[in-house]
Amino acid sequence: MHDSDSTVQRDVEAIIIEELEKSFDKVFKAKEENRIKIGNFSFEVDAVDTEGGLYEIYAHVGKQKPAQRKKIASDLLKLLLIEKKTVKREKYFVIVNDNDIKNELGENSQSWLALAIREFGFNLLAVDLSPDKIKDLKECQKRQDCSLK
């Protein structure tokens, strides 16, 4: 497996979508319907529910590096642009239930990203993963050098 391979993250995203279906009683459209065209631009989101809700899933555990914060900000901005250019809809940012991420993005966080999540009306959802999946994710992040040591 190549160090930058994201198979584990994609697997975790699929598990998170299944968990959202069970725990939050959501029904999701087929993956092919996650591409939204606006003018000459095409945007892909991680999931779209049957009520039109947009979902970006952040499959990461541990402390964030600046590049990961930029990825989060980019995902949030993408959802805001889609909403602005289409119709008002629910926006969800889904994280793994991890203390480091909740401390950085949760309702008690003083980070500007957490403020943006609150001020722009994002629903922040935290989903539990099995210890085995957390371990796989950490190993993947270590290979990709995505986590702080």
Backbone torsions as a table, in degrees:
resi	resn	phi	psi	omega
1	MET	NA	131.2	178.3
2	HIS	-69.3	145.8	-177.7
3	ASP	-56.9	-32.3	-177.1
4	SER	-91.4	4.0	-179.3
5	ASP	-59.5	134.0	-177.4
6	SER	-110.3	22.4	-179.7
7	THR	-57.0	-42.9	-179.0
8	VAL	-61.1	-45.0	179.1
9	GLN	-62.3	-41.3	178.4
10	ARG	-64.2	-39.6	176.4
11	ASP	-62.2	-42.8	179.6
12	VAL	-65.0	-40.7	177.0
13	GLU	-58.4	-42.2	179.0
14	ALA	-64.0	-41.0	178.1
15	ILE	-63.8	-41.4	179.9
16	ILE	-63.7	-41.5	177.9
17	ILE	-62.1	-42.7	176.6
18	GLU	-60.1	-41.9	-179.8
19	GLU	-66.0	-39.1	176.8
20	LEU	-62.5	-38.5	178.2
21	GLU	-62.4	-41.2	-178.6
22	LYS	-77.4	-54.4	-171.0
23	SER	-76.1	-33.7	-175.8
24	PHE	-111.0	8.4	176.6
25	ASP	53.6	47.3	179.0
26	LYS	-103.8	149.2	174.3
27	VAL	-120.6	130.1	-174.7
28	PHE	-108.6	147.9	175.9
29	LYS	-73.3	164.4	177.3
30	ALA	-61.5	149.1	-177.8
31	LYS	-52.0	-35.0	-179.3
32	GLU	-62.3	-21.2	-178.3
33	GLU	-90.7	8.9	-179.6
34	ASN	-86.7	-0.1	178.1
35	ARG	-98.0	126.4	-177.3
36	ILE	-118.7	124.1	-177.8
37	LYS	-99.9	129.0	177.3
38	ILE	-132.3	108.7	-176.7
39	GLY	60.0	-127.9	179.1
40	ASN	-86.9	1.5	-175.2
41	PHE	-106.0	147.2	176.6
42	SER	-126.3	127.3	-178.2
43	PHE	-115.9	139.4	174.8
44	GLU	-115.6	129.3	175.8
45	VAL	-109.7	164.0	-176.9
46	ASP	-70.5	-32.5	179.5
47	ALA	-161.0	152.9	174.0
48	VAL	-133.3	126.4	178.4
49	ASP	-86.2	169.3	-174.9
50	THR	-68.5	-11.8	175.5
51	GLU	-95.0	3.6	178.0
52	GLY	93.4	-0.3	178.5
53	GLY	-62.7	140.2	-179.5
54	LEU	-103.5	138.0	-176.6
55	TYR	-129.0	131.0	166.0
56	GLU	-116.6	133.7	-176.3
57	ILE	-113.3	129.6	179.4
58	TYR	-108.8	99.5	-176.5
59	ALA	-92.6	79.8	-178.5
60	HIS	-150.3	146.7	172.9
61	VAL	-127.0	154.7	178.0
62	GLY	94.9	-178.4	-178.5
63	LYS	-66.6	150.0	-177.0
64	GLN	-94.1	142.3	169.6
65	LYS	-94.4	164.5	179.3
66	PRO	-53.6	-39.1	-179.6
67	ALA	-63.6	-36.4	178.3
68	GLN	-70.1	-36.7	176.3
69	ARG	-62.9	-38.6	177.4
70	LYS	-65.3	-37.7	178.0
71	LYS	-63.0	-44.8	178.4
72	ILE	-60.7	-48.3	-179.4
73	ALA	-60.6	-40.3	178.7
74	SER	-62.6	-44.0	178.4
75	ASP	-63.0	-42.4	179.0
76	LEU	-63.4	-44.6	-179.8
77	LEU	-63.1	-39.5	178.2
78	LYS	-59.7	-45.7	180.0
79	LEU	-65.0	-38.7	177.9
80	LEU	-64.0	-41.3	179.2
81	LEU	-65.3	-43.9	178.0
82	ILE	-59.0	-45.3	-179.9
83	GLU	-63.8	-43.0	-178.6
84	LYS	-61.9	-38.8	-174.8
85	LYS	-91.0	-7.1	179.0
86	THR	-119.7	-108.4	179.7
87	VAL	-130.2	156.7	176.6
88	LYS	-63.8	132.7	-178.2
89	ARG	-153.0	165.8	177.0
90	GLU	-70.2	139.1	178.5
91	LYS	-121.5	129.8	-177.4
92	TYR	-122.3	133.7	171.0
93	PHE	-115.8	118.1	-172.1
94	VAL	-108.8	129.9	179.5
95	ILE	-122.4	161.7	170.3
96	VAL	-73.5	141.0	-179.7
97	ASN	-70.0	86.4	-175.4
98	ASP	-131.8	130.9	-174.9
99	ASN	-58.8	-40.8	-179.3
100	ASP	-60.8	-44.2	-178.4
101	ILE	-71.4	-41.9	178.1
102	LYS	-62.1	-38.2	178.4
103	ASN	-64.7	-32.6	-178.6
104	GLU	-84.0	-32.6	-173.6
105	LEU	-114.7	-15.0	-173.8
106	GLY	-69.6	177.1	-173.1
107	GLU	-63.4	-23.1	179.6
108	ASN	-94.2	-0.7	-178.2
109	SER	-73.6	146.4	176.5
110	GLN	-101.3	9.5	-178.8
111	SER	-74.0	154.2	179.5
112	TRP	-67.2	-29.3	177.2
113	LEU	-66.1	-41.8	177.9
114	ALA	-63.8	-39.7	177.3
115	LEU	-62.1	-42.9	178.4
116	ALA	-61.9	-42.6	178.5
117	ILE	-57.8	-45.1	-179.5
118	ARG	-69.6	-49.9	-172.9
119	GLU	-67.4	-31.4	-178.4
120	PHE	-96.8	11.2	170.8
121	GLY	74.4	28.4	175.5
122	PHE	-77.5	144.8	171.4
123	ASN	-93.2	117.5	178.6
124	LEU	-95.0	117.5	-179.6
125	LEU	-114.4	134.9	176.0
126	ALA	-112.1	127.4	-176.5
127	VAL	-115.1	134.2	178.1
128	ASP	-78.5	141.5	173.5
129	LEU	-119.0	157.3	177.2
130	SER	-66.6	154.0	176.4
131	PRO	-55.0	-35.8	178.6
132	ASP	-63.7	-42.2	-180.0
133	LYS	-68.9	-36.7	175.9
134	ILE	-61.7	-43.8	178.9
135	LYS	-61.3	-45.5	178.3
136	ASP	-59.6	-42.6	-179.0
137	LEU	-64.6	-43.4	178.7
138	LYS	-63.8	-40.6	178.2
139	GLU	-64.3	-41.9	177.9
140	CYS	-62.4	-45.9	179.3
141	GLN	-62.1	-37.9	178.8
142	LYS	-64.0	-43.0	177.0
143	ARG	-61.7	-39.6	-178.4
144	GLN	-84.3	-3.7	-176.5
145	ASP	57.3	44.8	-178.0
146	CYS	-95.5	-8.7	-176.1
147	SER	-117.9	152.7	176.9
148	LEU	-74.3	146.9	-179.1
149	LYS	-93.5	NA	NA
